[in-house]
């Protein structure tokens, strides 16, 4: 597909796969670091400060627990523990010097570490986990027996969320929400800061690919003073260099074409005079010379037409063009020429399709080149199908002209190259034909591009080539 122009909102909005990737990577990385930081602050094993409420009550609870056990045995301690914790979900363990619970209960595995590391200096060890929390306090009873008092709290996610919603942790929840919003906004800004310049350069590159060599990278990118600014500067330098080379090539073709027209005219006059003075046996040689001169003259004319289109169409040459009538005239001329070769051109058209502010000569040249190209390649006994209709795409009305032949088609890899000047598909084996000079489709492309249209070439099924033109019918 050869687009004549590329535009649209997607080229301006810096949202796409790269934006999503950059945003998610930064967002997830920051959230992961935040989660690690919060986990390091909230989970793990640590000493409780003396100001903690558990540190204040631990010695008294420990003495009462040891007194109940030594005075009344396990039953008395069980009754003491039940009266202390009630139905709160807490579990109170009294562990003797042999490391066994006095009620013969298994010690929770996650609390074994702080039981073994319980300090003898009166400090309380606490462990914070995802499923439970526990605290251990090592002491010696008045009777001289060593004990470890263990408080184990099992955490239930549902109850934890319910407590938070009820105001148990409003401050922590509010802080986390604010942090999450700030992280999201920061990551959005950072992703936009990185991706937006790339989108700007990409949009400029698309316009360059469409043939607009005057475009440059957005000025805002050059003010960044980073690698993307250097990329924009290199892009501008590359486009400027390409523009100089293309202008040089166009100027060369235009100059050569102009300079050769006068000698060709004089050469034709000389041939006419020579024909009058030459003997009859020189007629065949003179006819061959005339054919060669005519081919060069046609080539020069096509080069001048292409040069005129590439330099741009003047606004004075534009007017409202009846595309339906123009196509009918071109098809009638093509059908007349095709009959001499045993071929025909058929038209299916919708009446009253107008192109506003268009160059009639440029559009006629485009249609003639495409239809004559189809006539050249369609086999004898077949016809060229020309369809003209009106469509609406993205709420914009446009005219669609389709020209289809029944020839050998074009290799898939050459479907875009056939619109390049002087490109010709390699001739298949068999009788040689006149495959043209490789300028007709290039002229058609440039004429359609000047009208903000698009032109594509597709291989038809089962055989043949279809060239489709899409032209906006509104003003340019």
C-alpha positions as a printed NumPy array, in Angstrom:
array([[  0.   ,   0.   ,   0.   ],
       [  1.288,   3.46 ,  -0.941],
       [ -0.395,   6.105,   1.223],
       [ -0.258,   9.631,  -0.016],
       [ -0.604,  11.083,   3.464],
       [ -0.733,   9.731,   6.969],
       [ -2.65 ,  11.578,   9.614],
       [ -5.036,  10.991,  12.449],
       [ -5.444,  11.239,  16.196],
       [ -3.385,   8.131,  16.876],
       [ -0.287,   9.931,  15.647],
       [ -0.749,  12.632,  18.296],
       [ -1.839,  10.672,  21.356],
       [  1.189,   9.099,  23.092],
       [ -0.706,   5.994,  24.213],
       [  0.214,   2.606,  22.852],
       [  2.083,  -0.517,  23.651],
       [  5.326,   1.258,  24.568],
       [  3.469,   3.753,  26.774],
       [  1.677,   0.89 ,  28.55 ],
       [  4.897,  -1.056,  29.035],
       [  6.817,   1.92 ,  30.403],
       [  3.963,   2.918,  32.707],
       [  3.44 ,  -0.604,  34.049],
       [  7.157,  -1.2  ,  34.584],
       [  7.592,   2.011,  36.583],
       [  4.277,   1.577,  38.404],
       [  4.892,  -2.04 ,  39.38 ],
       [  8.509,  -1.317,  40.326],
       [  7.53 ,   1.55 ,  42.622],
       [  4.71 ,  -0.5  ,  44.138],
       [  7.06 ,  -3.436,  44.671],
       [  9.603,  -1.193,  46.401],
       [  6.813,   0.297,  48.495],
       [  5.553,  -3.17 ,  49.411],
       [  9.077,  -4.28 ,  50.363],
       [  9.513,  -1.179,  52.481],
       [  6.164,  -1.672,  54.204],
       [  6.876,  -5.357,  54.741],
       [ 10.246,  -4.596,  56.276],
       [  8.555,  -2.16 ,  58.633],
       [  5.542,  -4.312,  59.485],
       [  6.805,  -7.907,  59.242],
       [  9.645,  -9.763,  60.913],
       [ 10.995, -10.169,  64.444],
       [ 11.963,  -7.282,  66.704],
       [ 12.222,  -6.148,  70.308],
       [  9.302,  -4.217,  71.668],
       [ 10.171,  -0.878,  73.255],
       [  9.532,  -0.462,  76.944],
       [  6.82 ,   2.07 ,  76.136],
       [  4.707,  -0.548,  74.361],
       [  1.509,  -1.52 ,  76.197],
       [  2.438,  -5.228,  76.051],
       [  5.759,  -4.484,  77.772],
       [  3.865,  -2.733,  80.591],
       [  1.491,  -5.6  ,  81.321],
       [  3.753,  -8.578,  80.528],
       [  5.47 ,  -8.922,  83.971],
       [  2.193,  -8.838,  85.861],
       [  0.433, -11.29 ,  83.528],
       [  3.467, -13.605,  83.694],
       [  3.481, -13.65 ,  87.514],
       [ -0.269, -14.364,  87.656],
       [  0.008, -17.121,  85.039],
       [  2.886, -18.824,  86.881],
       [  1.075, -18.448,  90.211],
       [ -2.11 , -20.039,  88.807],
       [ -0.19 , -22.963,  87.299],
       [  1.976, -23.675,  90.338],
       [ -0.947, -23.336,  92.706],
       [ -3.684, -25.188,  90.776],
       [ -1.954, -27.037,  87.975],
       [ -2.91 , -27.   ,  84.283],
       [ -6.632, -26.693,  85.042],
       [ -6.109, -23.507,  87.024],
       [ -3.844, -22.018,  84.297],
       [ -6.369, -22.918,  81.596],
       [ -9.11 , -21.19 ,  83.553],
       [ -6.852, -18.162,  84.063],
       [ -6.003, -17.968,  80.343],
       [ -9.652, -18.348,  79.316],
       [-10.669, -15.555,  81.671],
       [ -7.891, -13.32 ,  80.384],
       [ -8.283, -13.672,  76.599],
       [-11.939, -14.738,  76.435],
       [-13.19 , -15.084,  72.85 ],
       [-10.796, -12.546,  71.41 ],
       [ -8.949, -15.138,  69.32 ],
       [ -5.778, -14.763,  71.378],
       [ -3.928, -17.827,  72.652],
       [ -1.835, -17.714,  75.79 ],
       [  0.905, -20.315,  76.239],
       [  2.972, -20.967,  79.362],
       [  6.094, -22.864,  78.37 ],
       [  8.203, -24.562,  81.023],
       [ 11.964, -24.917,  81.171],
       [ 11.848, -28.01 ,  78.952],
       [ 10.185, -26.098,  76.115],
       [  6.753, -27.686,  76.524],
       [  3.418, -25.983,  76.964],
       [  1.943, -26.711,  80.391],
       [ -1.358, -27.626,  78.692],
       [  0.481, -30.036,  76.346],
       [ -0.554, -28.049,  73.274],
       [  1.716, -27.914,  70.217],
       [  3.482, -24.604,  69.955],
       [  2.685, -22.824,  66.633],
       [  5.548, -23.358,  64.214],
       [  5.74 , -19.694,  63.293],
       [  6.249, -18.809,  67.011],
       [  8.976, -21.348,  67.779],
       [ 11.714, -18.929,  66.756],
       [ 10.794, -16.231,  69.261],
       [ 10.216, -18.819,  72.005],
       [ 13.764, -20.067,  71.559],
       [ 15.175, -16.551,  71.276],
       [ 13.182, -15.102,  74.2  ],
       [ 15.419, -12.837,  76.217],
       [ 16.127, -13.147,  79.907],
       [ 16.671,  -9.43 ,  80.489],
       [ 12.975,  -8.634,  80.612],
       [ 12.755,  -7.524,  76.98 ],
       [  9.839,  -8.78 ,  74.931],
       [ 10.423, -10.373,  71.527],
       [  7.63 ,  -9.843,  68.976],
       [  7.083, -11.486,  65.61 ],
       [  4.873,  -9.962,  62.906],
       [  3.748, -12.292,  60.134],
       [  1.099, -12.397,  57.43 ],
       [ -1.   , -15.056,  59.164],
       [ -0.218, -14.422,  62.816],
       [  1.452, -12.234,  65.382],
       [  3.087, -13.361,  68.585],
       [  5.128, -12.071,  71.518],
       [  7.355, -13.973,  74.001],
       [  8.5  , -13.005,  77.494],
       [ 11.034, -15.058,  79.469],
       [ 10.833, -14.84 ,  83.242],
       [ 11.458, -16.753,  86.45 ],
       [  8.624, -17.337,  88.905],
       [  8.994, -16.544,  92.642],
       [  9.481, -20.286,  93.192],
       [ 12.558, -20.229,  90.936],
       [ 11.122, -22.062,  87.887],
       [ 11.925, -20.637,  84.434],
       [  9.047, -20.015,  82.049],
       [  8.318, -18.372,  78.713],
       [  4.985, -16.641,  78.311],
       [  3.804, -16.708,  74.674],
       [  0.91 , -14.667,  73.312],
       [ -0.171, -15.869,  69.865],
       [ -2.701, -14.015,  67.696],
       [ -4.051, -15.633,  64.517],
       [ -4.921, -13.119,  61.787],
       [ -8.035, -13.508,  59.642],
       [ -8.08 , -11.431,  56.44 ],
       [-11.819, -10.912,  56.5  ],
       [-11.834,  -9.691,  60.093],
       [ -8.794,  -7.532,  59.394],
       [-10.524,  -5.799,  56.452],
       [-13.718,  -5.441,  58.455],
       [-11.817,  -3.798,  61.275],
       [-10.075,  -1.498,  58.822],
       [-13.366,  -0.473,  57.209],
       [-14.867,   0.163,  60.601],
       [-12.166,   2.635,  61.461],
       [ -9.567,   0.263,  62.888],
       [ -6.89 ,   1.424,  60.458],
       [ -8.275,   4.55 ,  58.793],
       [ -5.006,   6.414,  58.949],
       [ -2.944,   3.634,  57.373],
       [ -5.59 ,   3.078,  54.655],
       [ -5.742,   6.782,  53.867],
       [ -1.956,   7.047,  53.672],
       [ -1.743,   4.019,  51.381],
       [ -4.438,   5.46 ,  49.102],
       [ -2.636,   8.795,  48.852],
       [  0.665,   7.05 ,  48.143],
       [ -0.962,   4.872,  45.457],
       [ -2.487,   7.905,  43.722],
       [  0.813,   9.81 ,  43.852],
       [  2.742,   6.813,  42.493],
       [  0.23 ,   6.368,  39.656],
       [  0.358,  10.056,  38.697],
       [  4.15 ,  10.08 ,  38.817],
       [  4.407,   6.974,  36.635],
       [  1.899,   8.411,  34.145],
       [  3.932,  11.61 ,  33.875],
       [  7.213,   9.704,  33.548],
       [  5.833,   7.356,  30.85 ],
       [  4.38 ,  10.32 ,  28.95 ],
       [  7.674,  12.207,  29.288],
       [  9.525,   9.302,  27.66 ],
       [  7.005,   8.112,  25.059],
       [  5.512,  11.405,  23.803],
       [  8.709,  12.505,  21.977],
       [  8.982,   9.071,  20.355],
       [  5.4  ,   9.427,  19.139],
       [  6.249,  12.858,  17.718],
       [  9.264,  11.523,  15.824],
       [  7.217,   8.535,  14.635],
       [  4.488,  10.821,  13.301],
       [  7.11 ,  12.888,  11.468],
       [  8.691,   9.713,  10.057],
       [  5.308,   8.599,   8.712],
       [  4.857,  11.898,   6.915],
       [  8.354,  11.604,   5.45 ],
       [  7.515,   8.068,   4.272],
       [  4.412,   9.528,   2.606],
       [  6.616,  11.905,   0.616],
       [  6.504,  15.096,   2.709],
       [ 10.182,  16.042,   3.019],
       [  9.434,  19.425,   4.587],
       [  8.407,  17.913,   7.918],
       [ 10.748,  18.029,  10.902],
       [ 10.656,  16.628,  14.419],
       [  8.604,  18.69 ,  16.906],
       [ 10.525,  21.678,  18.255],
       [  9.636,  20.778,  21.863],
       [ 11.822,  17.655,  21.65 ],
       [ 14.973,  19.654,  20.89 ],
       [ 14.524,  21.561,  24.165],
       [ 14.868,  18.435,  26.299],
       [ 18.709,  18.259,  26.058],
       [ 18.762,  14.476,  26.332],
       [ 19.183,  11.449,  24.037],
       [ 15.734,  11.952,  22.52 ],
       [ 16.689,  15.515,  21.586],
       [ 19.821,  14.183,  19.88 ],
       [ 17.658,  11.606,  18.078],
       [ 15.36 ,  14.384,  16.855],
       [ 18.356,  16.4  ,  15.633],
       [ 19.739,  13.361,  13.768],
       [ 16.302,  12.734,  12.274],
       [ 16.077,  16.321,  11.029],
       [ 19.575,  16.093,   9.549],
       [ 18.681,  12.83 ,   7.8  ],
       [ 15.47 ,  14.28 ,   6.319],
       [ 17.299,  17.397,   5.191],
       [ 19.926,  15.281,   3.447],
       [ 17.26 ,  13.155,   1.753],
       [ 15.425,  16.307,   0.721],
       [ 18.574,  17.708,  -0.892],
       [ 19.202,  14.458,  -2.785],
       [ 15.598,  14.216,  -3.983],
       [ 15.565,  17.853,  -5.082],
       [ 18.802,  17.301,  -6.96 ],
       [ 17.356,  14.267,  -8.709],
       [ 14.137,  16.099,  -9.602],
       [ 16.031,  19.151, -10.834],
       [ 18.25 ,  16.919, -12.959],
       [ 15.299,  15.114, -14.552],
       [ 13.432,  18.367, -15.125],
       [ 16.454,  20.114, -16.64 ],
       [ 17.341,  17.188, -18.877],
       [ 13.726,  16.876, -20.014],
       [ 13.483,  20.568, -20.887],
       [ 16.836,  20.643, -22.605],
       [ 16.022,  17.62 , -24.771],
       [ 12.653,  18.831, -26.019],
       [ 14.148,  21.407, -28.405],
       [ 16.706,  19.031, -29.977],
       [ 13.969,  16.421, -30.369],
       [ 11.758,  18.946, -32.156],
       [ 14.597,  19.851, -34.515],
       [ 15.345,  16.168, -35.024],
       [ 11.736,  15.519, -36.072],
       [ 11.936,  18.395, -38.554],
       [ 15.186,  17.019, -39.927],
       [ 13.614,  13.576, -40.356],
       [ 10.714,  15.122, -42.275],
       [ 13.124,  16.922, -44.615],
       [ 15.261,  13.802, -44.95 ],
       [ 12.227,  11.72 , -45.912],
       [ 11.567,  14.028, -48.88 ],
       [ 15.147,  13.725, -50.142],
       [ 15.955,  10.068, -49.366],
       [ 15.468,   7.164, -51.796],
       [ 12.56 ,   4.707, -51.216],
       [ 14.867,   1.985, -49.896],
       [ 15.608,   4.186, -46.847],
       [ 11.932,   4.23 , -45.745],
       [ 12.279,   1.379, -43.243],
       [ 15.265,   3.048, -41.577],
       [ 13.442,   6.363, -41.38 ],
       [ 10.376,   4.723, -39.803],
       [ 12.538,   3.101, -37.144],
       [ 14.194,   6.416, -36.392],
       [ 10.801,   8.102, -36.104],
       [  9.574,   5.411, -33.673],
       [ 12.65 ,   5.849, -31.49 ],
       [ 12.303,   9.608, -31.506],
       [  8.618,   9.267, -30.615],
       [  9.494,   7.01 , -27.65 ],
       [ 12.043,   9.523, -26.391],
       [  9.516,  12.333, -26.864],
       [  6.877,  10.433, -24.85 ],
       [  9.447,   9.755, -22.16 ],
       [ 10.378,  13.423, -21.938],
       [  6.703,  14.349, -21.724],
       [  6.148,  11.923, -18.853],
       [  9.22 ,  13.205, -17.047],
       [  7.985,  16.767, -17.353],
       [  4.557,  15.742, -16.069],
       [  6.113,  13.951, -13.093],
       [  8.377,  16.924, -12.395],
       [  5.388,  19.287, -12.497],
       [  3.45 ,  17.149, -10.06 ],
       [  6.386,  16.729,  -7.67 ],
       [  6.925,  20.476,  -7.466],
       [  3.302,  20.868,  -6.36 ],
       [  0.114,  22.045,  -7.996],
       [ -0.763,  25.706,  -7.992],
       [ -3.976,  26.732,  -6.271],
       [ -4.878,  28.684,  -9.429],
       [ -5.104,  25.413, -11.347],
       [ -7.646,  23.902,  -8.964],
       [-11.384,  23.806,  -9.459],
       [-14.349,  21.547,  -8.72 ],
       [-13.944,  18.507, -10.991],
       [-16.741,  16.176, -12.084],
       [-14.907,  12.907, -11.51 ],
       [-17.737,  10.819, -12.988],
       [-17.574,  12.632, -16.308],
       [-13.767,  12.602, -16.325],
       [-13.643,   8.826, -15.782],
       [-16.269,   8.255, -18.476],
       [-14.204,  10.209, -21.005],
       [-10.994,   8.373, -20.104],
       [-12.758,   4.982, -20.278],
       [-14.256,   5.843, -23.68 ],
       [-10.81 ,   6.739, -25.046],
       [ -9.285,   3.623, -23.498],
       [-12.001,   1.367, -24.852],
       [-11.448,   2.787, -28.358],
       [ -7.721,   2.042, -28.126],
       [ -8.312,  -1.415, -26.584],
       [-10.587,  -2.591, -29.445],
       [ -7.653,  -2.511, -31.854],
       [ -6.03 ,  -5.215, -29.698],
       [ -9.137,  -7.348, -29.207],
       [ -9.771,  -6.002, -25.71 ],
       [-12.353,  -3.735, -24.089],
       [-12.905,  -1.484, -21.086],
       [-16.125,  -1.702, -19.041],
       [-17.311,   0.991, -16.64 ],
       [-19.667,   0.819, -13.674],
       [-19.955,   4.313, -12.251],
       [-22.091,   6.395,  -9.928],
       [-23.076,   9.761, -11.363],
       [-22.332,  13.16 ,  -9.84 ],
       [-19.147,  12.573,  -7.883],
       [-17.291,  15.876,  -7.566],
       [-13.791,  16.523,  -6.198],
       [-13.521,  19.986,  -4.69 ],
       [-10.505,  22.172,  -5.46 ],
       [ -8.849,  19.6  ,  -7.689],
       [ -6.554,  19.77 , -10.71 ],
       [ -8.472,  18.229, -13.599],
       [ -5.398,  17.643, -15.755],
       [ -3.544,  15.841, -12.931],
       [ -6.538,  13.598, -12.165],
       [ -7.009,  12.834, -15.863],
       [ -3.341,  11.916, -16.174],
       [ -3.618,   9.571, -13.18 ],
       [ -6.73 ,   7.818, -14.519],
       [ -5.315,   7.53 , -18.051],
       [ -2.046,   5.996, -16.869],
       [ -3.767,   3.423, -14.666],
       [ -6.365,   2.397, -17.277],
       [ -3.806,   2.245, -20.108],
       [ -1.52 ,   0.192, -17.894],
       [ -4.384,  -2.259, -17.325],
       [ -5.155,  -2.392, -21.068],
       [ -1.503,  -3.147, -21.784],
       [ -1.418,  -6.178, -19.462],
       [ -4.885,  -7.702, -19.844],
       [ -4.831, -10.55 , -22.435],
       [ -6.708, -10.301, -25.762],
       [-10.312, -11.413, -25.45 ],
       [-10.643, -10.036, -21.905],
       [-11.708,  -6.675, -20.588],
       [-10.652,  -4.1  , -18.037],
       [-13.166,  -3.465, -15.238],
       [-13.468,   0.128, -14.025],
       [-15.698,   0.847, -11.009],
       [-16.344,   4.31 ,  -9.586],
       [-18.383,   4.706,  -6.414],
       [-18.812,   6.962,  -3.398],
       [-18.079,   5.812,   0.152],
       [-17.945,   7.293,   3.626],
       [-15.012,   6.37 ,   5.848],
       [-14.58 ,   7.787,   9.349],
       [-17.408,  10.258,   8.618],
       [-15.494,  11.637,   5.605],
       [-16.969,  11.183,   2.094],
       [-14.61 ,   9.899,  -0.553],
       [-14.587,   8.638,  -4.119],
       [-13.241,   5.142,  -4.808],
       [-12.005,   4.259,  -8.308],
       [-11.072,   0.625,  -8.937],
       [ -9.327,  -0.598, -12.123],
       [ -8.892,  -4.347, -12.518],
       [ -7.277,  -6.312, -15.375],
       [ -6.92 , -10.054, -16.031],
       [ -3.209, -10.105, -16.7  ],
       [ -0.451, -12.048, -14.909],
       [ -0.502,  -9.776, -11.846],
       [  2.549,  -8.576,  -9.926],
       [  4.799, -10.448,  -7.453],
       [  3.754,  -9.65 ,  -3.893],
       [  7.122,  -8.127,  -3.045],
       [  6.786,  -5.677,  -5.973],
       [  3.29 ,  -4.335,  -5.208],
       [  4.725,  -1.209,  -3.605],
       [  7.707,  -0.82 ,  -5.91 ],
       [  5.587,  -0.523,  -9.068],
       [  4.764,   3.055,  -8.031],
       [  8.433,   4.054,  -8.09 ],
       [  9.762,   5.895, -11.179],
       [ 11.356,   3.642, -13.811],
       [ 10.523,   0.438, -11.92 ],
       [  9.352,  -2.371, -14.156],
       [  8.439,  -5.918, -13.201],
       [ 10.69 ,  -8.548, -14.704],
       [  9.071,  -9.793, -17.9  ],
       [  7.822, -13.407, -17.73 ],
       [  9.01 , -15.902, -20.347],
       [  7.079, -15.799, -23.583],
       [  6.354, -13.256, -26.305],
       [  7.788,  -9.84 , -25.527],
       [  5.368,  -7.   , -24.917],
       [  5.669,  -3.29 , -24.532],
       [  5.867,  -2.922, -20.747],
       [  6.123,   0.859, -20.848],
       [  8.773,   3.063, -19.334],
       [  7.908,   2.691, -15.657],
       [  6.582,   6.214, -15.174],
       [  2.797,   5.858, -15.554],
       [  2.044,   4.598, -12.053],
       [  4.593,   7.006, -10.531],
       [  2.725,   9.885, -12.187],
       [ -0.586,   8.482, -10.904],
       [  0.782,   8.198,  -7.366],
       [  2.067,  11.765,  -7.34 ],
       [ -1.182,  13.139,  -8.784],
       [ -3.272,  11.322,  -6.181],
       [ -0.909,  12.392,  -3.384],
       [ -1.36 ,  16.023,  -4.41 ],
       [ -5.108,  15.546,  -3.779],
       [ -4.635,  13.962,  -0.322],
       [ -5.704,  10.573,  -1.629],
       [ -4.288,   7.064,  -1.466],
       [ -3.532,   4.485,  -4.131],
       [ -3.   ,   0.762,  -3.593],
       [ -2.262,  -2.218,  -5.81 ],
       [ -3.544,  -5.712,  -5.012],
       [ -3.353,  -9.004,  -6.845],
       [ -6.849, -10.099,  -7.841],
       [ -8.162, -13.654,  -7.632],
       [ -7.691, -15.857,  -9.565],
       [ -5.561, -13.651, -11.807],
       [ -4.983, -10.019, -12.597],
       [ -4.08 ,  -6.799, -10.82 ],
       [ -6.44 ,  -4.334,  -9.166],
       [ -5.411,  -0.714,  -8.589],
       [ -7.653,   1.235,  -6.246],
       [ -7.726,   5.006,  -5.776],
       [ -9.385,   6.703,  -2.789],
       [ -9.91 ,  10.463,  -3.039],
       [-11.555,  12.766,  -0.475],
       [-14.395,  14.636,  -2.114],
       [-14.226,  17.555,   0.33 ],
       [-11.985,  20.578,  -0.026],
       [ -8.299,  20.243,   0.714]])
